[in-house]
Amino acid sequence: MQSEILMAAPAIELRGVNKWYGTFQALKNIDLVIEAGEKVVICGPSGSGKSTVVRCINKLEPHDSGTLQVFGQTVTNDPRSYSNLQGEVGMVFQQFNLFPHLSVLDNLTLGPMKARGLTRSEAEKRARHYLERVRIPDQADKRPSQLSGGQQQRVAIARALCMEPKILLFDEPTSALDPEMISEVLDVMSELAQDGMTMIVVTHEMGFARRVADKMVFMDGGEIIEQGAPEHFFTAPSSQRCQTFLSQILQH
Amino acid sequence: MTYKTILTLTCLMLVSGCSSSATWGWYVIDPTTPTGWTNIKFLVSGMGDTILISVIAAVISIVLGLLVALPGLSERRGWRLVNRVYVEFIRAIPLLPMLFWVFYGLPIVFKSMGISVPIDPFWGAIITLALSDSAFTAEIYRAGIQSIAKGQREAAQTIGLTYAQSMRYVILPQAIRRILPPLANQFIYIVKMSAFASVIGMQELTRRANELVVTEYRPLEIYTLLIVEYLILVLIISAGVRWLERRMGSDERA
């Protein structure tokens, strides 16, 4: 077992992180500090590196240089450097990525049972608790494909919560949803935020960002162009690119 | 001669063969006569070995194929190379030369290493069939596993599953539905290729037919029965596979 998780340190700290895909530089010198309990919304045009930042944090992608710390612990691309963090950083994907061959309940109990060593009854109890929390307690025995997109995404959130993570990452959680289902997912996310979960959300939902975010991050071309408190960010963004972007997405 | 004339001539020969009793001698396998019945029993009793060789070879190939497929899915080039070399090398060797090499050559290799492992026709056939088939099953596994969206592996990783756990609980249960039909195809292929075991003296279906032909001089009738034996065997396997597919399909509708 590695060192205990240090709750006093920032939840996530990126210093000078770079990443290349071949000759294309996806991330340029990313500096980002996120305190425990903070809610950060990352926005920016597509291809700006928002998702890549999130995927580097939980090591779905390796970073090429710079340092990444999670609760003060340095995370490298070597899986041993974050083995004790497995499941501490939860993730919600744009495409839900539920396991189609398992029932909703089994989707939720798999991680706690296999990675945390819970018994089936403990895991099911926990799963039902979180299904209640995302307001679909009656769908436990269905297959993911029998649910609507909004319900599937809420199951995915519950699946992440079942690991009782300290940080939750959202990678465009509502981008694959029909408009009428977006709010049911955002409502659940807002409640999580109120309960003090540390959250990093990549999204274009600026209404949600305004309500929930403690910090806004704007990215373009693999760089963080601007970061700051939402009131300042939305009313008086300092960079031209950020102003243009905001005017474009706030038009509709 | 053109293709058409060959076809017409063949048809004519077949028809004349059927109508003239002089060319047919079904008595060799007529179950109502004692000799015919003995002959049939002799031929059909090869079924056990054909099935046994095929099943054991298939089981080995299914396990070996997965073990070969997994490095082929690795992010690391070195592992992928191991998979590539194995598949390309084994796939390139025709079955019969490989059978000769395993049966006549491999014991010498063992001997030179100071171990005496006698390879009898039974195991010689199984090793060859399993080895040769494993290159194909490996490719089937690889294609099946790669067809499962990358997001499934990522989701498994974010809920703390190890590589082995995500394979076992997330990827393989989904891939198996896509893998099963081509895998069954390979099993049918193994059953048919097991006929080569006759060459190294394994008394399975084909060997017995050959032996009887030598004593009875009735190749047409005996080989016809041989083909019917394989046909029945393969049809039974096909029915079994279809049943299995239905059963798994009803569990899951993606």
Chai-1 contact restraints between the chains, C-beta under 6 A:
chainA,res_idxA,chainB,res_idxB,connection_type,confidence,min_distance_angstrom,max_distance_angstrom,comment,restraint_id
A,L60,B,E154,contact,1.0,0.0,6.0,A-B,restraint_1
A,Q86,B,G160,contact,1.0,0.0,6.0,A-B,restraint_2
A,G87,B,G160,contact,1.0,0.0,6.0,A-B,restraint_3
A,M91,B,T158,contact,1.0,0.0,6.0,A-B,restraint_4
A,F93,B,G151,contact,1.0,0.0,6.0,A-B,restraint_5
A,Q95,B,G151,contact,1.0,0.0,6.0,A-B,restraint_6
A,N97,B,G151,contact,1.0,0.0,6.0,A-B,restraint_7
A,N97,B,A155,contact,1.0,0.0,6.0,A-B,restraint_8
A,F99,B,V170,contact,1.0,0.0,6.0,A-B,restraint_9
A,P100,B,A254,contact,1.0,0.0,6.0,A-B,restraint_10
A,H101,B,P173,contact,1.0,0.0,6.0,A-B,restraint_11
A,H101,B,Q174,contact,1.0,0.0,6.0,A-B,restraint_12
A,H101,B,E252,contact,1.0,0.0,6.0,A-B,restraint_13
A,L110,B,Y169,contact,1.0,0.0,6.0,A-B,restraint_14
A,G111,B,I159,contact,1.0,0.0,6.0,A-B,restraint_15
A,G111,B,G160,contact,1.0,0.0,6.0,A-B,restraint_16
A,K114,B,L161,contact,1.0,0.0,6.0,A-B,restraint_17
A,K114,B,Q165,contact,1.0,0.0,6.0,A-B,restraint_18
A,A115,B,G160,contact,1.0,0.0,6.0,A-B,restraint_19
A,A115,B,L161,contact,1.0,0.0,6.0,A-B,restraint_20
A,M163,B,I159,contact,1.0,0.0,6.0,A-B,restraint_21
